[in-house]
């Protein structure tokens, strides 16, 4: 997989920023291994974006989170291999654009959904990670 801004120093590892509401530690083995092939996983919690917010308020968060990503890269000194971003779509779209302008690879998780009914007749959906895909 192509990666974004990386250090040329072999002693410094690029990071894989997980910008989502699903911490790396709770991922299943297959997904963890896929992330580890890209970079050192670092969780950055996805912002809580109210559905009532207008577009401008959502977009105010973009430079804040772009800065957070760049600060993480500076702190870990290996650069950013990729930012995995999954969450509210208008913010995700705007932040992906900003990250790409910085030359940073952005990734989404792809999953296969299975649905079944439980004993009470409630629909239960399960998502199985397949791969990361570039935005």
PyMOL commands that set and color helices and strands:
alter all, ss='L'
color gray80, all
select helices_A, chain A and resi 24-26+29-36+55-76+89-101
alter helices_A, ss='H'
color red, helices_A
select strands_A, chain A and resi 15-20+40-45+80-85+106-117+123-134
alter strands_A, ss='S'
color yellow, strands_A
deselect
rebuild
show_as cartoon
